[in-house]
Amino acid sequence: MLNEKDKNPTGEHDKRVLYLTINGKQYEWHQQFITGAEIRKLGDIPQDDEIFLSVKKPWEDETITDEKQVNLARPEIEHFFSKDAFYTILIDRLQIKVRQQCMTGKEILILAGKNPPERFQLNQRFKGGKVLKVGYDQKVCFTDPSIEKFMTIPLDQTEG
C-alpha cells in the first residue's frame, strides 16, 4: 500500500516503495507488481506451501500461484500468508496427512492399509451424523475447511 511520503513527483511506479507483509513480517518492494514466485523467495516460503493473499471478509482469501502477478498499488493488497499444502483425513480413527487435493475411494482404502481394497467398503461421515458410501472410482476432495472422516467396513463373501 502506498504511503503519502512514498509518492514520487514523476508518478513512476518503479520508484516508489511499496510495503507488504508475508506471514506477519513486513517487507519493502520497489515495483508495482509482484509474482507468487517472488513472494515465495522474499518470504522464504517452501515450495510445497501454498501462498494466499489475505482478503477482507466476506470474501475468501485468494490463492497465489508462482506465476500469478499481484498489483501491490491497489488498496489493501499487501498481506500474504502461507500454509502447508497438506490435507488431514481421518480413516477409522487414524489421522493421515496427504498432499493430494482429491483421491478415489480405492486410493483412500489403500492408504488405510485395506488390501485388497475390493474387500472393503468406504464410507464418509459428515457433520450431523450423515454417512455416505464412497465408490472405488469416486473422487473425494479434501478442500473443505474440516477434517474429512472415513470409516471402512470389511465385506463378507456375499457383499460387494
Residue pairs with C-beta under 8 A, 6 or more apart in sequence:
1 18
1 19
1 72
1 75
1 76
1 77
1 78
2 16
2 18
2 73
3 19
6 16
6 17
6 18
7 16
8 15
8 16
13 31
13 32
13 73
14 30
14 31
14 32
15 30
16 30
16 32
16 73
17 28
17 29
17 30
18 28
18 29
18 30
18 31
18 32
18 72
18 73
18 78
19 26
19 27
19 28
19 29
19 78
20 26
20 27
20 29
20 34
20 39
20 72
20 78
20 79
20 80
21 27
21 78
21 79
21 80
22 39
22 42
22 43
22 45
22 80
22 81
22 82
23 43
23 45
23 80
23 81
23 82
24 81
25 43
27 42
27 43
29 42
29 72
31 72
32 71
32 72
32 73
33 69
33 70
33 71
33 72
34 42
34 69
34 70
34 72
35 66
35 67
35 68
35 69
35 70
36 51
36 64
36 65
36 66
36 67
36 68
36 70
37 66
37 67
39 45
39 51
39 64
39 70
39 80
40 47
40 51
40 66
40 82
43 80
43 82
45 51
45 82
46 82
48 84
48 85
48 99
49 82
49 83
49 84
49 85
50 63
50 82
50 83
50 84
50 85
51 63
51 64
51 65
51 80
51 81
51 82
52 61
52 62
52 63
52 64
52 80
52 81
52 82
52 83
53 61
53 62
53 64
53 70
53 77
53 79
53 80
54 61
54 79
54 80
54 81
55 61
55 62
56 76
61 81
64 70
64 80
70 77
71 77
72 78
85 99
86 97
86 98
86 99
87 97
87 98
87 99
87 100
87 101
87 142
87 143
87 148
88 95
88 96
88 97
88 142
88 147
88 148
89 95
89 96
89 97
89 98
89 108
89 142
89 147
89 148
89 149
89 150
90 96
90 147
90 148
90 149
90 150
91 108
91 111
91 112
91 150
91 151
91 152
92 112
92 150
92 151
92 152
94 112
95 147
96 111
96 112
98 111
98 142
100 107
100 142
101 141
101 142
101 143
102 139
102 140
102 141
102 142
103 111
103 139
103 140
103 142
104 136
104 137
104 138
104 139
104 140
105 117
105 122
105 134
105 135
105 136
105 137
105 138
105 140
106 117
106 136
106 137
108 122
108 134
108 140
108 150
109 117
109 120
109 122
109 136
109 152
110 117
112 150
112 152
114 120
114 152
117 136
118 136
118 155
118 160
119 154
119 155
119 160
120 152
120 153
120 154
120 155
121 133
121 152
121 153
121 155
121 159
121 160
122 133
122 134
122 136
122 150
122 151
122 152
123 131
123 132
123 133
123 134
123 150
123 151
123 152
123 153
124 131
124 132
124 134
124 140
124 148
124 149
124 150
125 131
125 149
125 150
125 151
126 132
126 149
127 146
131 151
134 140
134 150
140 148
142 148
